[in-house]
Amino acid sequence: MLRLTDTEWQSLKSQIAPSNWGGTRKPPKVLTEQGLAMLSGVLNSDRAILVNIQIMRVFTKIRQMLTENMDLRLAIQSIEQKTSGNTQSI
């Protein structure tokens, strides 16, 4: 478990709607994928196991999306190099 940096927290806050009642005032603590896997080894309830499975699926989906976006970004860069950077007209 680790705490987000102020920069990470500001970036995250800008992506979510602020609450009317204020919400948290300091960066939250977060778990890495490995931290979550370690936590699941300690928790034994049926509900904890189901929640862990869902969270691990989310981590997998995020990793897949990042990989797909990287492939797209590399393809766009390749097109930009071939067209001398004139992709604005495209």
matplotlib code that plots the C-alpha trace (Angstrom):
import matplotlib.pyplot as plt

x = [0.0, 1.3, 0.0, -0.5, 1.8, 0.2, 0.6, -1.0, -3.9, -4.5, -4.6, -7.0, -9.2, -9.5, -10.9, -13.7, -16.6, -16.0, -18.4, -20.6, -19.7, -15.9, -14.6, -11.0, -8.5, -5.3, -4.1, -5.6, -3.7, -3.8, -2.9, -0.7, -1.7, 0.9, -0.3, -3.8, -2.7, -0.9, -4.0, -6.1, -3.8, -4.8, -8.5, -10.5, -14.2, -16.2, -17.0, -13.3, -12.4, -15.1, -14.1, -10.4, -11.3, -13.2, -10.4, -7.8, -9.9, -9.9, -6.1, -5.9, -8.3, -6.3, -3.1, -4.7, -6.0, -2.6, -1.0, -3.6, -3.3, 0.5, 0.2, -2.2, 0.2, 3.2, 1.1, 0.2, 3.9, 4.8, 2.3, 3.5, 7.1, 6.0, 4.0, 6.6, 4.4, 1.5, -1.2, -3.2, -4.9, -5.7]
y = [0.0, 3.5, 7.0, 9.0, 12.0, 15.4, 15.5, 12.1, 13.1, 16.4, 14.5, 11.9, 14.6, 16.4, 13.2, 12.6, 14.8, 16.6, 15.9, 18.7, 17.8, 18.0, 14.5, 13.6, 16.4, 14.4, 11.9, 8.4, 5.2, 2.9, -0.8, -2.0, -5.2, -7.1, -5.6, -6.7, -10.2, -10.4, -9.1, -11.7, -14.4, -13.2, -12.7, -15.9, -15.0, -15.8, -12.1, -11.1, -13.7, -12.6, -8.9, -9.8, -11.7, -8.7, -6.3, -8.5, -8.5, -4.7, -4.6, -7.0, -4.9, -1.7, -3.4, -4.6, -1.1, 0.5, -2.0, -1.4, 2.4, 2.1, 0.2, 2.9, 5.6, 3.9, 3.5, 7.2, 8.2, 6.0, 7.7, 11.1, 10.2, 9.0, 12.2, 14.6, 15.4, 16.7, 14.7, 17.8, 17.6, 13.9]
z = [0.0, -0.8, -0.7, -4.0, -4.5, -4.6, -8.4, -8.8, -6.5, -8.3, -11.6, -10.2, -8.7, -12.0, -13.5, -11.0, -10.0, -6.7, -3.8, -2.4, 1.2, 0.8, 0.7, 1.5, 1.9, 1.6, -1.0, -0.5, 0.0, -2.9, -3.5, -6.4, -8.2, -6.2, -3.0, -3.8, -4.5, -1.2, 0.6, -1.0, 0.5, 3.9, 3.4, 3.3, 3.2, 0.1, -0.5, -0.2, -2.8, -5.2, -4.8, -5.4, -8.6, -9.9, -9.0, -10.6, -13.8, -13.8, -13.5, -16.4, -18.5, -17.7, -18.7, -21.9, -22.7, -22.1, -24.4, -27.2, -26.8, -27.1, -30.4, -31.7, -30.6, -32.3, -35.5, -35.5, -34.9, -37.9, -40.1, -38.9, -39.8, -43.3, -43.9, -42.5, -39.6, -41.7, -39.9, -39.0, -42.4, -41.9]

ax = plt.figure().add_subplot(projection="3d")
ax.plot(x, y, z, "-o")
ax.set_aspect("equal")
plt.show()
